[in-house]
Amino acid sequence: MSTPVKGGLLLGILTVLWTFVLGFTGWYKDPVMLNMFWLVILIQLGVMIWALRKTGAEGAPYGKQILNGLILSVVGAVIIFFGSLLFTSVVFPNYFEELRAAHTEILRNSGQSEEEIARTLAGESSMQTPFGQAISGVMGTIATGLVFSLILGIFFRKKN
């Protein structure tokens, strides 16, 4: 199995595991701890550094490193997609209602009126479905992977 595929499997598994940690601890319901979700970006960065360093040592030039990073991200995104569906549809079926309550509290604490809160929450409701959430995870993983690949590929490539 190639390093980018191994990295993608690792990325997907670690991200899904972290998501379930947030779920089982209830942190996704806490307005402060909810921000711990963003640790997934550091997980992706760490996995990409490991994988691109390894493929660069194997002689991959810059363009190949970008491709390696995208392969890694797409493989990870597939696992994240299904992990997200499992999380929001099966294990935590009330996830969106609980997340909405946490967001309402954040908006109230920031001093917004009930009308402003209702308007803000109405604009977000279209993506608050299991499928919409899963697709957002896929898009975020691939976009972040592309950016990281462009940057990391500079450092972890075959030097001529």
N, C-alpha and C positions, 0 to 999 in steps of 0.2 A: 504494500500500500504506500502511495506517495506521501511525502511530508505535508503538502497542502491538504490532502484528504484527511490525514491523521489530525492535523491542526483544526480542520473544520469540524471533525467529530468531537474533538476536545472542546472547542469553542461552544458548540451547540449543547453538549452535556453540561459543561460548567455554567453556562447561562441559564439553562433550564433548572439546574440544581439551585442556583442562587435565587431564581424566581420563586421556587418552592420554599426556600428558607424565608423569604419575605412573607409568603403566604402563611406558613405554619406558625411563624412568630407573631403574625398579625401586624407587622410593620407597615404593610400597605394601607392600613386603616389609620395610622398615626400620621398627622400632618407633618411632623418633623422627620420621623423615620422613613417616611415614604420616599424621601430623597436618596435613601440607600440603594434604590433601584439602579441609579446611575453608575454604580460600581461595575455594571456590565460593560461599560466602555473601557474600564481598566482591565477587565478580564480579556476583552478582545485585543487590546493593545499588547498585553503580556503574551497571549497565544501567538499573535502575529510577529512579535519580536522573536520569539523562540523559532517559529517556523521559517521566517524569512532569513534569519541568521543562518539557519541550517541549510536552506536551499542556496543561499549566497555562497556558503562555504563549498557547496557542490558545484559551483561555477555558473550560476544563473546570472545573466546580464540584467540590466534595469527593466527592460520590457517584460522579460520572463518573471521577474520579481512581482511586477504589477499583476500579471496573470496569476501567479501563485497566490497572491493575496486575495484576488477575486475568487479563485476556486475555493480557497479556505472559507471565505465569507459566505459563498453560496451554499456550500455544504453545511456550514453552521446555521445558516438561515433556514434551511429545510427542517433541521431538527428543532430550531426555535419555533418555527411555525406550528409544528405538531405539539410541541411542549406547551405552547401558549393556548392552543385549543383545549388540550387536556386540563390545563390550569383553570381556565375561565368557564369551561362547559361542564366539567365533571367534578373536579376536586373542590373548586370554589365557585359554585354556581351563583352566589350572591355578590361576587367580586365587584361588579359594576355599581350596584346599589351602595355597597360599603365605600367604594372609592368616591362616589358622588357625594356621600355624606362627609367624608374627610375633606373633599375639595370645598364643599359648602362652608365648613368650619374655617378653613384657611381664608376664604373670601370674606366671611363675616369678621374674622379677627383683623383683616386688613382695612376694615371700615367701609366696605361696600354696602350699598343699600340692598334690600331684598329684591328690588326690581333689577338692579345691576347683576346680582347673583343669578337670578333666573335667566337673564339674557345670556350671560356667560355660559351657564350650564346647558342651555338649549343649543348653543353653537357647537358644543362638544359632543352632544349625544349621538351624532351620526357615526362616529368612530368607536363608540362604546358598545361594540358587539364582539363576540368571540372572534369572528372572522376578521372584522376590521382591526382589532387589536393584533391578531396574528400577522396580518399583512403589514401593519405598521412596524412590527418587529423585523420582518423580512427586509423591508425597505431601509430601515435604520441600520441593520447589520451590514447590508451590502454597501450603502452609502459610506458608512464609517470605515468599512474595509477598504473601499477605494481610496479614500483620503489617507488612511494609514499606509496603504500600499505605495502610494505616490511618494510619501515622505520616507518611509522605512526602506523602500527600494533603493534610495540614494545611498544609504549607509550599508545595506546588506546585499551587495551585488558583487559579481566578479569584477575585479579591478584590472583594467588593461595596462 
